[in-house]
Amino acid sequence: MTGRQIRRVVFRLDGRRIASRSGSPFRVWVQALAGRHEVTARVTFKDATRAKTLRLGYRACAAAVRHPRTGPSQFTG
């Protein structure tokens, strides 16, 4: 693999921009929503490499939609 470096990643949820990252780590938090959804990441590189769009379809389970986790972890041990 060549030494391509990432300049920016723009994240979209169902076509709506939700985040943009220009430094590592390139990640985003997505809420559990009812139904099917698609997260896309548009990756642009520092050199002349063409931008690449990565797609991920997902569907949250019913329990996650009814009772989303909020706040700090409840794990105690």
PDB file with one MODEL, atoms N, CA, C and O in Angstrom:
MODEL        1
ATOM      1  N   MET A   1       0.843  -1.187   0.000  1.00  0.00           N
ATOM      2  CA  MET A   1       0.000   0.000   0.000  1.00  0.00           C
ATOM      3  C   MET A   1       0.880   1.239   0.000  1.00  0.00           C
ATOM      4  O   MET A   1       1.931   1.269   0.640  1.00  0.00           O
ATOM      5  N   THR A   2       0.445   2.247  -0.715  1.00  0.00           N
ATOM      6  CA  THR A   2       1.201   3.490  -0.799  1.00  0.00           C
ATOM      7  C   THR A   2       1.012   4.312   0.461  1.00  0.00           C
ATOM      8  O   THR A   2       0.156   4.000   1.290  1.00  0.00           O
ATOM      9  N   GLY A   3       1.797   5.345   0.606  1.00  0.00           N
ATOM     10  CA  GLY A   3       1.751   6.181   1.806  1.00  0.00           C
ATOM     11  C   GLY A   3       0.772   7.339   1.695  1.00  0.00           C
ATOM     12  O   GLY A   3       1.121   8.471   2.027  1.00  0.00           O
ATOM     13  N   ARG A   4      -0.450   7.076   1.234  1.00  0.00           N
ATOM     14  CA  ARG A   4      -1.454   8.130   1.130  1.00  0.00           C
ATOM     15  C   ARG A   4      -1.851   8.612   2.514  1.00  0.00           C
ATOM     16  O   ARG A   4      -2.036   7.810   3.430  1.00  0.00           O
ATOM     17  N   GLN A   5      -1.980   9.917   2.664  1.00  0.00           N
ATOM     18  CA  GLN A   5      -2.397  10.484   3.937  1.00  0.00           C
ATOM     19  C   GLN A   5      -3.759  11.137   3.761  1.00  0.00           C
ATOM     20  O   GLN A   5      -4.034  11.781   2.749  1.00  0.00           O
ATOM     21  N   ILE A   6      -4.600  10.956   4.765  1.00  0.00           N
ATOM     22  CA  ILE A   6      -5.965  11.487   4.716  1.00  0.00           C
ATOM     23  C   ILE A   6      -5.961  12.956   5.121  1.00  0.00           C
ATOM     24  O   ILE A   6      -5.363  13.336   6.127  1.00  0.00           O
ATOM     25  N   ARG A   7      -6.635  13.770   4.322  1.00  0.00           N
ATOM     26  CA  ARG A   7      -6.767  15.181   4.637  1.00  0.00           C
ATOM     27  C   ARG A   7      -8.016  15.421   5.490  1.00  0.00           C
ATOM     28  O   ARG A   7      -7.958  16.103   6.514  1.00  0.00           O
ATOM     29  N   ARG A   8      -9.140  14.857   5.058  1.00  0.00           N
ATOM     30  CA  ARG A   8     -10.410  15.114   5.733  1.00  0.00           C
ATOM     31  C   ARG A   8     -11.393  13.995   5.449  1.00  0.00           C
ATOM     32  O   ARG A   8     -11.360  13.372   4.387  1.00  0.00           O
ATOM     33  N   VAL A   9     -12.275  13.747   6.419  1.00  0.00           N
ATOM     34  CA  VAL A   9     -13.366  12.798   6.243  1.00  0.00           C
ATOM     35  C   VAL A   9     -14.654  13.515   6.637  1.00  0.00           C
ATOM     36  O   VAL A   9     -14.759  14.062   7.735  1.00  0.00           O
ATOM     37  N   VAL A  10     -15.635  13.507   5.727  1.00  0.00           N
ATOM     38  CA  VAL A  10     -16.935  14.110   5.999  1.00  0.00           C
ATOM     39  C   VAL A  10     -17.953  12.977   6.125  1.00  0.00           C
ATOM     40  O   VAL A  10     -18.119  12.170   5.211  1.00  0.00           O
ATOM     41  N   PHE A  11     -18.629  12.931   7.273  1.00  0.00           N
ATOM     42  CA  PHE A  11     -19.603  11.885   7.551  1.00  0.00           C
ATOM     43  C   PHE A  11     -21.013  12.412   7.299  1.00  0.00           C
ATOM     44  O   PHE A  11     -21.338  13.549   7.640  1.00  0.00           O
ATOM     45  N   ARG A  12     -21.845  11.558   6.694  1.00  0.00           N
ATOM     46  CA  ARG A  12     -23.244  11.900   6.447  1.00  0.00           C
ATOM     47  C   ARG A  12     -24.121  10.755   6.901  1.00  0.00           C
ATOM     48  O   ARG A  12     -23.763   9.585   6.765  1.00  0.00           O
ATOM     49  N   LEU A  13     -25.277  11.105   7.444  1.00  0.00           N
ATOM     50  CA  LEU A  13     -26.284  10.125   7.839  1.00  0.00           C
ATOM     51  C   LEU A  13     -27.506  10.382   6.985  1.00  0.00           C
ATOM     52  O   LEU A  13     -28.144  11.426   7.116  1.00  0.00           O
ATOM     53  N   ASP A  14     -27.842   9.449   6.113  1.00  0.00           N
ATOM     54  CA  ASP A  14     -28.967   9.586   5.188  1.00  0.00           C
ATOM     55  C   ASP A  14     -28.882  10.881   4.381  1.00  0.00           C
ATOM     56  O   ASP A  14     -29.895  11.536   4.137  1.00  0.00           O
ATOM     57  N   GLY A  15     -27.669  11.245   3.971  1.00  0.00           N
ATOM     58  CA  GLY A  15     -27.475  12.423   3.139  1.00  0.00           C
ATOM     59  C   GLY A  15     -27.273  13.724   3.887  1.00  0.00           C
ATOM     60  O   GLY A  15     -26.929  14.732   3.271  1.00  0.00           O
ATOM     61  N   ARG A  16     -27.474  13.736   5.196  1.00  0.00           N
ATOM     62  CA  ARG A  16     -27.297  14.958   5.984  1.00  0.00           C
ATOM     63  C   ARG A  16     -25.943  14.921   6.678  1.00  0.00           C
ATOM     64  O   ARG A  16     -25.596  13.932   7.324  1.00  0.00           O
ATOM     65  N   ARG A  17     -25.185  15.995   6.543  1.00  0.00           N
ATOM     66  CA  ARG A  17     -23.850  16.061   7.141  1.00  0.00           C
ATOM     67  C   ARG A  17     -23.954  16.050   8.660  1.00  0.00           C
ATOM     68  O   ARG A  17     -24.681  16.852   9.246  1.00  0.00           O
ATOM     69  N   ILE A  18     -23.217  15.129   9.298  1.00  0.00           N
ATOM     70  CA  ILE A  18     -23.269  15.042  10.762  1.00  0.00           C
ATOM     71  C   ILE A  18     -21.922  15.346  11.406  1.00  0.00           C
ATOM     72  O   ILE A  18     -21.878  15.700  12.584  1.00  0.00           O
ATOM     73  N   ALA A  19     -20.813  15.217  10.662  1.00  0.00           N
ATOM     74  CA  ALA A  19     -19.503  15.501  11.241  1.00  0.00           C
ATOM     75  C   ALA A  19     -18.458  15.631  10.147  1.00  0.00           C
ATOM     76  O   ALA A  19     -18.630  15.136   9.033  1.00  0.00           O
ATOM     77  N   SER A  20     -17.371  16.309  10.491  1.00  0.00           N
ATOM     78  CA  SER A  20     -16.228  16.435   9.607  1.00  0.00           C
ATOM     79  C   SER A  20     -14.978  16.336  10.470  1.00  0.00           C
ATOM     80  O   SER A  20     -14.865  17.035  11.477  1.00  0.00           O
ATOM     81  N   ARG A  21     -14.053  15.488  10.092  1.00  0.00           N
ATOM     82  CA  ARG A  21     -12.833  15.282  10.865  1.00  0.00           C
ATOM     83  C   ARG A  21     -11.620  15.510   9.977  1.00  0.00           C
ATOM     84  O   ARG A  21     -11.553  15.004   8.857  1.00  0.00           O
ATOM     85  N   SER A  22     -10.657  16.279  10.488  1.00  0.00           N
ATOM     86  CA  SER A  22      -9.429  16.500   9.735  1.00  0.00           C
ATOM     87  C   SER A  22      -8.221  15.926  10.461  1.00  0.00           C
ATOM     88  O   SER A  22      -7.088  16.100  10.013  1.00  0.00           O
ATOM     89  N   GLY A  23      -8.451  15.248  11.568  1.00  0.00           N
ATOM     90  CA  GLY A  23      -7.367  14.604  12.297  1.00  0.00           C
ATOM     91  C   GLY A  23      -7.804  13.263  12.829  1.00  0.00           C
ATOM     92  O   GLY A  23      -8.993  13.008  13.023  1.00  0.00           O
ATOM     93  N   SER A  24      -6.832  12.416  13.060  1.00  0.00           N
ATOM     94  CA  SER A  24      -7.114  11.077  13.563  1.00  0.00           C
ATOM     95  C   SER A  24      -7.554  11.167  15.019  1.00  0.00           C
ATOM     96  O   SER A  24      -7.025  12.021  15.730  1.00  0.00           O
ATOM     97  N   PRO A  25      -8.473  10.358  15.514  1.00  0.00           N
ATOM     98  CA  PRO A  25      -9.155   9.264  14.834  1.00  0.00           C
ATOM     99  C   PRO A  25     -10.330   9.772  14.003  1.00  0.00           C
ATOM    100  O   PRO A  25     -11.033  10.700  14.403  1.00  0.00           O
ATOM    101  N   PHE A  26     -10.530   9.160  12.860  1.00  0.00           N
ATOM    102  CA  PHE A  26     -11.621   9.528  11.963  1.00  0.00           C
ATOM    103  C   PHE A  26     -12.821   8.661  12.286  1.00  0.00           C
ATOM    104  O   PHE A  26     -13.036   7.635  11.640  1.00  0.00           O
ATOM    105  N   ARG A  27     -13.606   9.057  13.278  1.00  0.00           N
ATOM    106  CA  ARG A  27     -14.786   8.279  13.668  1.00  0.00           C
ATOM    107  C   ARG A  27     -15.899   9.223  14.083  1.00  0.00           C
ATOM    108  O   ARG A  27     -15.683  10.406  14.349  1.00  0.00           O
ATOM    109  N   VAL A  28     -17.107   8.653  14.130  1.00  0.00           N
ATOM    110  CA  VAL A  28     -18.282   9.445  14.464  1.00  0.00           C
ATOM    111  C   VAL A  28     -19.250   8.568  15.249  1.00  0.00           C
ATOM    112  O   VAL A  28     -19.318   7.360  15.019  1.00  0.00           O
ATOM    113  N   TRP A  29     -19.999   9.165  16.173  1.00  0.00           N
ATOM    114  CA  TRP A  29     -21.018   8.477  16.955  1.00  0.00           C
ATOM    115  C   TRP A  29     -22.351   8.652  16.255  1.00  0.00           C
ATOM    116  O   TRP A  29     -22.729   9.767  15.894  1.00  0.00           O
ATOM    117  N   VAL A  30     -23.066   7.546  16.063  1.00  0.00           N
ATOM    118  CA  VAL A  30     -24.369   7.587  15.407  1.00  0.00           C
ATOM    119  C   VAL A  30     -25.408   7.039  16.371  1.00  0.00           C
ATOM    120  O   VAL A  30     -25.237   5.950  16.919  1.00  0.00           O
ATOM    121  N   GLN A  31     -26.483   7.787  16.580  1.00  0.00           N
ATOM    122  CA  GLN A  31     -27.563   7.359  17.473  1.00  0.00           C
ATOM    123  C   GLN A  31     -28.319   6.172  16.902  1.00  0.00           C
ATOM    124  O   GLN A  31     -28.346   5.961  15.690  1.00  0.00           O
ATOM    125  N   ALA A  32     -28.931   5.403  17.789  1.00  0.00           N
ATOM    126  CA  ALA A  32     -29.789   4.299  17.370  1.00  0.00           C
ATOM    127  C   ALA A  32     -31.125   4.891  16.931  1.00  0.00           C
ATOM    128  O   ALA A  32     -31.865   5.439  17.748  1.00  0.00           O
ATOM    129  N   LEU A  33     -31.425   4.780  15.655  1.00  0.00           N
ATOM    130  CA  LEU A  33     -32.661   5.307  15.095  1.00  0.00           C
ATOM    131  C   LEU A  33     -33.482   4.164  14.531  1.00  0.00           C
ATOM    132  O   LEU A  33     -32.928   3.175  14.051  1.00  0.00           O
ATOM    133  N   ALA A  34     -34.797   4.293  14.586  1.00  0.00           N
ATOM    134  CA  ALA A  34     -35.677   3.258  14.045  1.00  0.00           C
ATOM    135  C   ALA A  34     -35.557   3.211  12.522  1.00  0.00           C
ATOM    136  O   ALA A  34     -35.387   4.243  11.874  1.00  0.00           O
ATOM    137  N   GLY A  35     -35.646   2.020  11.965  1.00  0.00           N
ATOM    138  CA  GLY A  35     -35.613   1.857  10.515  1.00  0.00           C
ATOM    139  C   GLY A  35     -34.209   1.658   9.980  1.00  0.00           C
ATOM    140  O   GLY A  35     -33.244   1.543  10.735  1.00  0.00           O
ATOM    141  N   ARG A  36     -34.116   1.621   8.640  1.00  0.00           N
ATOM    142  CA  ARG A  36     -32.830   1.443   7.968  1.00  0.00           C
ATOM    143  C   ARG A  36     -32.216   2.792   7.672  1.00  0.00           C
ATOM    144  O   ARG A  36     -32.918   3.741   7.324  1.00  0.00           O
ATOM    145  N   HIS A  37     -30.903   2.876   7.809  1.00  0.00           N
ATOM    146  CA  HIS A  37     -30.180   4.126   7.567  1.00  0.00           C
ATOM    147  C   HIS A  37     -28.853   3.830   6.887  1.00  0.00           C
ATOM    148  O   HIS A  37     -28.399   2.686   6.850  1.00  0.00           O
ATOM    149  N   GLU A  38     -28.235   4.884   6.346  1.00  0.00           N
ATOM    150  CA  GLU A  38     -26.950   4.740   5.684  1.00  0.00           C
ATOM    151  C   GLU A  38     -26.000   5.835   6.150  1.00  0.00           C
ATOM    152  O   GLU A  38     -26.332   7.020   6.126  1.00  0.00           O
ATOM    153  N   VAL A  39     -24.825   5.420   6.570  1.00  0.00           N
ATOM    154  CA  VAL A  39     -23.763   6.356   6.935  1.00  0.00           C
ATOM    155  C   VAL A  39     -22.756   6.341   5.797  1.00  0.00           C
ATOM    156  O   VAL A  39     -22.323   5.274   5.361  1.00  0.00           O
ATOM    157  N   THR A  40     -22.381   7.526   5.311  1.00  0.00           N
ATOM    158  CA  THR A  40     -21.364   7.613   4.274  1.00  0.00           C
ATOM    159  C   THR A  40     -20.194   8.435   4.801  1.00  0.00           C
ATOM    160  O   THR A  40     -20.375   9.365   5.587  1.00  0.00           O
ATOM    161  N   ALA A  41     -19.004   8.082   4.361  1.00  0.00           N
ATOM    162  CA  ALA A  41     -17.794   8.812   4.727  1.00  0.00           C
ATOM    163  C   ALA A  41     -17.078   9.187   3.435  1.00  0.00           C
ATOM    164  O   ALA A  41     -16.659   8.309   2.680  1.00  0.00           O
ATOM    165  N   ARG A  42     -16.940  10.455   3.180  1.00  0.00           N
ATOM    166  CA  ARG A  42     -16.233  10.953   1.992  1.00  0.00           C
ATOM    167  C   ARG A  42     -14.811  11.271   2.418  1.00  0.00           C
ATOM    168  O   ARG A  42     -14.587  12.195   3.200  1.00  0.00           O
ATOM    169  N   VAL A  43     -13.851  10.513   1.910  1.00  0.00           N
ATOM    170  CA  VAL A  43     -12.454  10.641   2.308  1.00  0.00           C
ATOM    171  C   VAL A  43     -11.694  11.395   1.232  1.00  0.00           C
ATOM    172  O   VAL A  43     -11.707  10.998   0.067  1.00  0.00           O
ATOM    173  N   THR A  44     -11.033  12.477   1.613  1.00  0.00           N
ATOM    174  CA  THR A  44     -10.166  13.211   0.686  1.00  0.00           C
ATOM    175  C   THR A  44      -8.724  13.064   1.163  1.00  0.00           C
ATOM    176  O   THR A  44      -8.453  13.014   2.363  1.00  0.00           O
ATOM    177  N   PHE A  45      -7.810  12.995   0.205  1.00  0.00           N
ATOM    178  CA  PHE A  45      -6.408  12.733   0.500  1.00  0.00           C
ATOM    179  C   PHE A  45      -5.556  13.971   0.256  1.00  0.00           C
ATOM    180  O   PHE A  45      -5.960  14.876  -0.474  1.00  0.00           O
ATOM    181  N   LYS A  46      -4.364  14.009   0.876  1.00  0.00           N
ATOM    182  CA  LYS A  46      -3.465  15.157   0.759  1.00  0.00           C
ATOM    183  C   LYS A  46      -2.776  15.206  -0.602  1.00  0.00           C
ATOM    184  O   LYS A  46      -2.416  16.287  -1.069  1.00  0.00           O
ATOM    185  N   ASP A  47      -2.588  14.059  -1.242  1.00  0.00           N
ATOM    186  CA  ASP A  47      -1.945  14.056  -2.554  1.00  0.00           C
ATOM    187  C   ASP A  47      -3.021  14.116  -3.650  1.00  0.00           C
ATOM    188  O   ASP A  47      -4.165  14.479  -3.375  1.00  0.00           O
ATOM    189  N   ALA A  48      -2.667  13.771  -4.854  1.00  0.00           N
ATOM    190  CA  ALA A  48      -3.587  13.876  -5.994  1.00  0.00           C
ATOM    191  C   ALA A  48      -4.537  12.687  -6.113  1.00  0.00           C
ATOM    192  O   ALA A  48      -5.234  12.560  -7.119  1.00  0.00           O
ATOM    193  N   THR A  49      -4.579  11.816  -5.106  1.00  0.00           N
ATOM    194  CA  THR A  49      -5.476  10.659  -5.144  1.00  0.00           C
ATOM    195  C   THR A  49      -6.924  11.130  -5.144  1.00  0.00           C
ATOM    196  O   THR A  49      -7.280  12.062  -4.423  1.00  0.00           O
ATOM    197  N   ARG A  50      -7.761  10.479  -5.960  1.00  0.00           N
ATOM    198  CA  ARG A  50      -9.183  10.829  -6.017  1.00  0.00           C
ATOM    199  C   ARG A  50      -9.860  10.571  -4.685  1.00  0.00           C
ATOM    200  O   ARG A  50      -9.494   9.644  -3.962  1.00  0.00           O
ATOM    201  N   ALA A  51     -10.842  11.390  -4.363  1.00  0.00           N
ATOM    202  CA  ALA A  51     -11.622  11.196  -3.139  1.00  0.00           C
ATOM    203  C   ALA A  51     -12.407   9.893  -3.246  1.00  0.00           C
ATOM    204  O   ALA A  51     -12.784   9.468  -4.338  1.00  0.00           O
ATOM    205  N   LYS A  52     -12.643   9.275  -2.111  1.00  0.00           N
ATOM    206  CA  LYS A  52     -13.350   7.985  -2.079  1.00  0.00           C
ATOM    207  C   LYS A  52     -14.521   8.097  -1.121  1.00  0.00           C
ATOM    208  O   LYS A  52     -14.393   8.684  -0.047  1.00  0.00           O
ATOM    209  N   THR A  53     -15.675   7.531  -1.507  1.00  0.00           N
ATOM    210  CA  THR A  53     -16.857   7.511  -0.657  1.00  0.00           C
ATOM    211  C   THR A  53     -17.079   6.091  -0.166  1.00  0.00           C
ATOM    212  O   THR A  53     -17.177   5.156  -0.961  1.00  0.00           O
ATOM    213  N   LEU A  54     -17.156   5.938   1.154  1.00  0.00           N
ATOM    214  CA  LEU A  54     -17.406   4.639   1.774  1.00  0.00           C
ATOM    215  C   LEU A  54     -18.819   4.653   2.333  1.00  0.00           C
ATOM    216  O   LEU A  54     -19.238   5.644   2.931  1.00  0.00           O
ATOM    217  N   ARG A  55     -19.560   3.563   2.145  1.00  0.00           N
ATOM    218  CA  ARG A  55     -20.953   3.497   2.592  1.00  0.00           C
ATOM    219  C   ARG A  55     -21.151   2.349   3.566  1.00  0.00           C
ATOM    220  O   ARG A  55     -20.553   1.283   3.417  1.00  0.00           O
ATOM    221  N   LEU A  56     -21.998   2.577   4.567  1.00  0.00           N
ATOM    222  CA  LEU A  56     -22.331   1.538   5.526  1.00  0.00           C
ATOM    223  C   LEU A  56     -23.809   1.652   5.861  1.00  0.00           C
ATOM    224  O   LEU A  56     -24.246   2.655   6.427  1.00  0.00           O
ATOM    225  N   GLY A  57     -24.580   0.629   5.513  1.00  0.00           N
ATOM    226  CA  GLY A  57     -25.991   0.594   5.885  1.00  0.00           C
ATOM    227  C   GLY A  57     -26.130  -0.051   7.249  1.00  0.00           C
ATOM    228  O   GLY A  57     -25.380  -0.971   7.575  1.00  0.00           O
ATOM    229  N   TYR A  58     -27.075   0.413   8.053  1.00  0.00           N
ATOM    230  CA  TYR A  58     -27.282  -0.199   9.359  1.00  0.00           C
ATOM    231  C   TYR A  58     -28.732  -0.092   9.779  1.00  0.00           C
ATOM    232  O   TYR A  58     -29.492   0.729   9.264  1.00  0.00           O
ATOM    233  N   ARG A  59     -29.097  -0.940  10.726  1.00  0.00           N
ATOM    234  CA  ARG A  59     -30.421  -0.916  11.329  1.00  0.00           C
ATOM    235  C   ARG A  59     -30.244  -1.268  12.797  1.00  0.00           C
ATOM    236  O   ARG A  59     -29.713  -2.330  13.118  1.00  0.00           O
ATOM    237  N   ALA A  60     -30.681  -0.394  13.687  1.00  0.00           N
ATOM    238  CA  ALA A  60     -30.532  -0.628  15.125  1.00  0.00           C
ATOM    239  C   ALA A  60     -31.594  -1.617  15.587  1.00  0.00           C
ATOM    240  O   ALA A  60     -32.696  -1.661  15.041  1.00  0.00           O
ATOM    241  N   CYS A  61     -31.251  -2.407  16.594  1.00  0.00           N
ATOM    242  CA  CYS A  61     -32.232  -3.344  17.133  1.00  0.00           C
ATOM    243  C   CYS A  61     -33.312  -2.568  17.886  1.00  0.00           C
ATOM    244  O   CYS A  61     -33.085  -1.428  18.291  1.00  0.00           O
ATOM    245  N   ALA A  62     -34.471  -3.168  18.073  1.00  0.00           N
ATOM    246  CA  ALA A  62     -35.606  -2.501  18.704  1.00  0.00           C
ATOM    247  C   ALA A  62     -35.288  -2.064  20.131  1.00  0.00           C
ATOM    248  O   ALA A  62     -35.726  -0.996  20.558  1.00  0.00           O
ATOM    249  N   ALA A  63     -34.536  -2.869  20.869  1.00  0.00           N
ATOM    250  CA  ALA A  63     -34.202  -2.516  22.248  1.00  0.00           C
ATOM    251  C   ALA A  63     -33.365  -1.246  22.311  1.00  0.00           C
ATOM    252  O   ALA A  63     -33.565  -0.418  23.201  1.00  0.00           O
ATOM    253  N   ALA A  64     -32.437  -1.082  21.386  1.00  0.00           N
ATOM    254  CA  ALA A  64     -31.597   0.112  21.372  1.00  0.00           C
ATOM    255  C   ALA A  64     -32.410   1.353  21.019  1.00  0.00           C
ATOM    256  O   ALA A  64     -32.126   2.442  21.519  1.00  0.00           O
ATOM    257  N   VAL A  65     -33.403   1.199  20.174  1.00  0.00           N
ATOM    258  CA  VAL A  65     -34.237   2.338  19.789  1.00  0.00           C
ATOM    259  C   VAL A  65     -35.147   2.742  20.945  1.00  0.00           C
ATOM    260  O   VAL A  65     -35.346   3.932  21.188  1.00  0.00           O
ATOM    261  N   ARG A  66     -35.700   1.767  21.656  1.00  0.00           N
ATOM    262  CA  ARG A  66     -36.593   2.066  22.785  1.00  0.00           C
ATOM    263  C   ARG A  66     -35.859   2.629  23.979  1.00  0.00           C
ATOM    264  O   ARG A  66     -36.371   3.529  24.645  1.00  0.00           O
ATOM    265  N   HIS A  67     -34.666   2.122  24.269  1.00  0.00           N
ATOM    266  CA  HIS A  67     -33.913   2.527  25.456  1.00  0.00           C
ATOM    267  C   HIS A  67     -32.473   2.875  25.077  1.00  0.00           C
ATOM    268  O   HIS A  67     -31.562   2.098  25.360  1.00  0.00           O
ATOM    269  N   PRO A  68     -32.253   4.028  24.445  1.00  0.00           N
ATOM    270  CA  PRO A  68     -30.882   4.387  24.056  1.00  0.00           C
ATOM    271  C   PRO A  68     -30.026   4.657  25.285  1.00  0.00           C
ATOM    272  O   PRO A  68     -30.508   5.190  26.284  1.00  0.00           O
ATOM    273  N   ARG A  69     -28.762   4.287  25.202  1.00  0.00           N
ATOM    274  CA  ARG A  69     -27.833   4.539  26.299  1.00  0.00           C
ATOM    275  C   ARG A  69     -27.434   6.010  26.286  1.00  0.00           C
ATOM    276  O   ARG A  69     -27.133   6.571  25.233  1.00  0.00           O
ATOM    277  N   THR A  70     -27.434   6.621  27.446  1.00  0.00           N
ATOM    278  CA  THR A  70     -27.008   7.999  27.579  1.00  0.00           C
ATOM    279  C   THR A  70     -26.089   8.110  28.778  1.00  0.00           C
ATOM    280  O   THR A  70     -26.152   7.291  29.695  1.00  0.00           O
ATOM    281  N   GLY A  71     -25.248   9.105  28.773  1.00  0.00           N
ATOM    282  CA  GLY A  71     -24.381   9.340  29.904  1.00  0.00           C
ATOM    283  C   GLY A  71     -23.250   8.342  29.997  1.00  0.00           C
ATOM    284  O   GLY A  71     -23.004   7.576  29.065  1.00  0.00           O
ATOM    285  N   PRO A  72     -22.553   8.354  31.145  1.00  0.00           N
ATOM    286  CA  PRO A  72     -21.406   7.459  31.311  1.00  0.00           C
ATOM    287  C   PRO A  72     -21.826   5.999  31.387  1.00  0.00           C
ATOM    288  O   PRO A  72     -22.994   5.688  31.620  1.00  0.00           O
ATOM    289  N   SER A  73     -20.884   5.128  31.192  1.00  0.00           N
ATOM    290  CA  SER A  73     -21.151   3.700  31.236  1.00  0.00           C
ATOM    291  C   SER A  73     -21.638   3.269  32.609  1.00  0.00           C
ATOM    292  O   SER A  73     -21.201   3.804  33.628  1.00  0.00           O
ATOM    293  N   GLN A  74     -22.544   2.299  32.633  1.00  0.00           N
ATOM    294  CA  GLN A  74     -23.056   1.766  33.880  1.00  0.00           C
ATOM    295  C   GLN A  74     -22.244   0.558  34.351  1.00  0.00           C
ATOM    296  O   GLN A  74     -22.594  -0.083  35.343  1.00  0.00           O
ATOM    297  N   PHE A  75     -21.161   0.252  33.637  1.00  0.00           N
ATOM    298  CA  PHE A  75     -20.323  -0.885  33.981  1.00  0.00           C
ATOM    299  C   PHE A  75     -19.559  -0.596  35.269  1.00  0.00           C
ATOM    300  O   PHE A  75     -18.925   0.452  35.390  1.00  0.00           O
ATOM    301  N   THR A  76     -19.614  -1.521  36.238  1.00  0.00           N
ATOM    302  CA  THR A  76     -18.977  -1.284  37.526  1.00  0.00           C
ATOM    303  C   THR A  76     -17.882  -2.274  37.858  1.00  0.00           C
ATOM    304  O   THR A  76     -17.228  -2.127  38.891  1.00  0.00           O
ATOM    305  N   GLY A  77     -17.659  -3.253  37.044  1.00  0.00           N
ATOM    306  CA  GLY A  77     -16.642  -4.216  37.442  1.00  0.00           C
ATOM    307  C   GLY A  77     -16.055  -4.868  36.307  1.00  0.00           C
ATOM    308  O   GLY A  77     -15.175  -5.714  36.467  1.00  0.00           O
TER     309      GLY A  77
ENDMDL
END
